[in-house]
Amino acid sequence: MDMGNWAEVQVGDYGTIYVEVTPSQQEGWREAGRPAEITRKAALEFERVMETVRTVACGFRDGLERLEEKTRPDEATLEFGLKLGGETDVAVVKASGEAAFKVSLTWKRA
């Protein structure tokens, strides 16, 4: 893999992932001249993604737990997409199309 357009991001104790970085239309590669800054920004973006996944998952799970026992499903799957914007936060979008991340979470009764 050509590492010229990738930033290496440490994900806690779980390992390393690589995040593709591309120049913005307005700024070109000027900002990209600082690899440490790119890696730091990529790590922050990834943490924002994971925080959004946690928030959505916990809300969905809590909603399932509030259902009456007799109407609670044996299995439930939540699927959604996440999109990262340059000046916006992480946004939940349709699970197809322009989603940068497609997330599928499944809960099964114990």
C-alpha positions in Angstrom: 0.0 0.0 0.0 1.4 3.4 -0.9 1.5 5.2 2.4 1.8 8.6 0.9 -2.0 9.3 1.3 -2.5 7.4 4.5 -2.2 8.4 8.2 -1.4 5.7 10.8 -3.7 5.9 13.8 -3.3 3.9 17.0 -6.7 2.7 18.3 -6.3 2.3 22.0 -4.7 -1.1 22.8 -6.4 -2.7 19.9 -3.9 -2.0 17.2 -3.3 0.4 14.3 -5.6 1.4 11.5 -4.8 3.5 8.4 -7.0 6.4 7.4 -6.9 7.8 3.9 -6.2 11.5 3.8 -6.9 13.7 0.8 -6.3 17.4 0.2 -9.3 19.7 0.5 -10.3 21.6 -2.7 -9.4 24.9 -1.0 -6.2 24.2 0.7 -4.5 21.6 -1.4 -1.7 19.7 0.2 -0.4 22.7 2.3 -1.8 21.3 5.5 -0.5 17.8 4.6 3.1 18.9 5.0 2.9 18.1 8.7 2.5 14.3 9.1 2.1 14.4 12.9 -0.8 16.9 12.6 -2.5 14.7 10.0 -2.2 11.7 12.2 -3.5 13.6 15.2 -6.5 14.8 13.2 -7.2 11.4 11.9 -7.1 9.9 15.4 -9.6 12.6 16.6 -11.9 11.9 13.7 -11.8 8.2 14.4 -12.7 8.8 18.1 -15.6 11.0 17.1 -16.8 8.2 14.9 -16.6 5.7 17.7 -18.3 8.0 20.1 -21.2 8.4 17.7 -21.4 4.6 17.3 -21.5 4.2 21.1 -24.2 6.9 21.4 -26.5 5.4 18.7 -25.9 1.8 20.0 -26.7 2.6 23.6 -29.9 4.5 22.6 -31.0 1.6 20.5 -30.3 -1.0 23.2 -32.0 1.1 25.8 -35.1 1.4 23.6 -35.2 -2.4 23.2 -34.9 -2.9 26.9 -37.9 -0.6 27.5 -40.1 -2.9 25.4 -42.4 -5.2 27.3 -40.9 -8.7 27.6 -43.6 -10.3 25.4 -43.0 -7.8 22.6 -39.2 -7.7 22.8 -37.6 -9.4 19.7 -35.2 -12.3 20.1 -32.8 -10.5 17.8 -32.5 -6.9 16.6 -30.2 -5.4 14.1 -29.4 -1.7 13.7 -27.7 -0.6 10.5 -26.7 3.0 9.7 -24.0 5.0 7.9 -21.7 7.6 9.2 -20.3 10.5 7.2 -17.4 12.7 8.1 -17.4 16.3 7.0 -14.5 18.7 6.9 -16.1 21.4 9.1 -19.0 19.4 10.4 -19.2 16.8 13.1 -19.9 13.1 12.4 -23.3 12.7 10.9 -25.6 9.6 10.9 -26.7 9.0 7.3 -28.5 6.3 5.3 -26.6 3.0 5.5 -26.0 3.0 1.8 -24.9 5.6 -0.8 -22.5 8.2 0.4 -21.8 6.7 3.9 -18.1 6.8 4.7 -18.7 4.0 7.3 -21.5 1.4 7.2 -22.2 0.2 10.8 -24.2 -3.0 11.5 -24.9 -4.0 15.1 -26.8 -7.0 16.3 -28.3 -7.8 19.7 -29.4 -11.3 20.6 -31.2 -12.4 23.7 -29.1 -14.2 26.3 
